[in-house]
Amino acid sequence: MMGEHVTPEAEGFLRRAIELAAAARQAGNPPFGSLLVGPDGTVLAEEQNTSITEGDISFHPELKLAVWAARNLDAEAAAGTTMYTSCQPCEMCSGALARSGLGRVVYALSGEQLNGLKSTGSFPAVPQEGPALYDEARVPVDGYYP
């Protein structure tokens, strides 16, 4: 079910992201695709998941487009873009998107819906411990961020 805010033009971009996801699956990769669109509706770049065929767990299309944008667009241009993606970005990709300065993301399938389609559910959480050594760890960080 489409959100009320999704325009017919956005639906077209989402359908293209779904086509890219199908192509990724056909190539032996997880079925995810994304495209980055400028404020005038021009498609700036497209990507699909290649994490299996390229042997890199980080090769999600959203992350690849975030890197592309950071390398190829200035801050103002990046802020004017919209990423259309076949599925809601995972935590790794969301972190990259936040750092890339892209304007917004529109997705077709939510993470919750995706997990409902998996027979095994989501990936298990990796236990994390911390914080520790605050006084030492803060030294290289303190003053870096304005």
matplotlib code that plots the C-alpha trace (Angstrom):
import matplotlib.pyplot as plt

x = [0.0, 1.5, 1.6, -0.6, 2.4, 3.9, 3.3, 2.9, 6.4, 7.7, 5.9, 7.7, 11.1, 10.1, 9.2, 12.6, 14.2, 12.2, 13.4, 17.0, 16.3, 15.0, 18.2, 20.3, 18.5, 18.8, 22.6, 22.8, 22.7, 20.2, 17.2, 17.7, 18.0, 18.1, 18.4, 19.3, 17.2, 18.0, 15.5, 14.5, 13.7, 16.9, 18.3, 21.8, 22.9, 21.5, 22.8, 21.8, 23.1, 26.3, 27.4, 27.6, 29.1, 31.6, 32.3, 31.8, 29.0, 28.8, 27.9, 24.2, 22.8, 21.9, 25.5, 27.0, 24.8, 25.6, 29.3, 28.8, 26.9, 29.6, 32.3, 30.4, 28.0, 28.5, 26.5, 23.8, 23.3, 23.2, 20.6, 18.4, 18.3, 15.9, 16.9, 14.2, 14.9, 13.2, 13.5, 13.9, 17.7, 19.3, 21.2, 24.5, 23.1, 21.1, 24.3, 26.0, 22.9, 23.0, 26.7, 26.1, 23.8, 21.1, 17.8, 15.4, 14.8, 11.5, 11.2, 8.8, 9.1, 9.7, 12.3, 9.4, 7.7, 11.1, 11.6, 8.1, 9.1, 12.2, 11.9, 14.7, 13.7, 16.4, 20.1, 20.9, 22.2, 25.9, 26.4, 28.2, 29.9, 30.9, 31.5, 35.0, 38.1, 36.3, 39.2, 41.5, 39.0, 37.7, 41.2, 41.3, 37.6, 37.3, 37.2, 36.8, 33.1, 32.0]
y = [0.0, 3.4, 6.3, 9.2, 11.4, 9.3, 10.9, 9.0, 10.2, 8.7, 5.5, 5.3, 5.7, 3.1, 0.7, 1.2, 0.5, -2.8, -3.6, -3.1, -5.4, -8.1, -7.7, -8.1, -11.3, -12.6, -12.0, -14.0, -11.2, -10.1, -8.5, -4.7, -1.8, 2.0, 5.1, 8.7, 11.4, 15.1, 17.9, 18.2, 14.5, 13.5, 10.1, 10.8, 7.2, 3.7, 0.8, -2.8, -5.1, -6.8, -8.1, -11.7, -11.3, -8.8, -10.5, -7.4, -7.4, -3.6, -3.4, -2.5, -0.2, 2.6, 2.6, 2.6, 5.6, 7.4, 7.0, 8.1, 11.2, 12.1, 11.8, 13.5, 16.1, 19.2, 19.6, 21.8, 19.3, 16.3, 18.0, 18.4, 14.7, 11.9, 8.2, 5.8, 2.3, -1.1, -1.6, 0.6, 1.1, -1.1, 0.4, 0.4, 2.2, 4.6, 5.7, 6.3, 8.2, 10.5, 11.3, 11.7, 14.7, 13.4, 15.1, 12.2, 8.5, 7.0, 3.2, 0.6, -2.2, -1.5, -3.4, -5.0, -6.1, -7.5, -9.5, -10.9, -12.3, -14.0, -17.5, -16.8, -13.3, -10.6, -11.0, -11.7, -8.8, -8.8, -8.1, -4.9, -3.8, -0.3, 2.5, 1.9, 4.1, 7.4, 9.6, 8.0, 7.5, 11.1, 12.6, 12.1, 13.0, 16.1, 19.2, 17.4, 18.2, 21.9]
z = [0.0, -1.0, 1.3, 0.4, 0.0, -2.8, -6.2, -9.5, -10.4, -7.1, -7.8, -11.1, -9.4, -6.8, -9.6, -11.1, -7.7, -7.6, -11.2, -9.9, -7.0, -9.4, -11.5, -8.3, -7.4, -11.0, -10.7, -7.5, -5.0, -2.3, -4.0, -3.4, -5.7, -5.4, -7.5, -6.7, -8.3, -8.5, -7.7, -11.4, -11.6, -13.4, -12.3, -11.2, -10.4, -10.0, -8.0, -7.0, -4.3, -5.3, -1.9, -3.0, -6.5, -5.4, -2.1, 0.1, 2.7, 2.5, -1.1, -0.5, -3.1, -0.6, 0.8, -2.7, -3.7, -0.4, -1.2, -4.8, -3.6, -1.1, -3.8, -6.6, -5.2, -3.1, 0.1, -1.6, -4.5, -2.2, 0.0, -3.0, -3.9, -3.2, -3.0, -4.1, -2.8, -3.0, 0.8, 3.9, 4.4, 7.1, 10.0, 8.2, 5.2, 7.4, 9.0, 5.6, 4.4, 7.4, 6.7, 3.0, 3.4, 1.0, 1.1, 1.7, 1.1, -0.2, 0.1, -1.2, 1.4, 5.2, 7.2, 9.2, 6.0, 4.7, 7.9, 7.5, 4.1, 5.5, 6.8, 9.3, 10.3, 10.7, 11.4, 15.1, 17.1, 17.9, 21.7, 22.4, 25.6, 26.7, 27.2, 28.7, 29.0, 28.5, 29.6, 27.0, 24.2, 24.3, 23.7, 19.9, 19.6, 21.8, 19.7, 16.4, 16.0, 15.9]

ax = plt.figure().add_subplot(projection="3d")
ax.plot(x, y, z, "-o")
ax.set_aspect("equal")
plt.show()
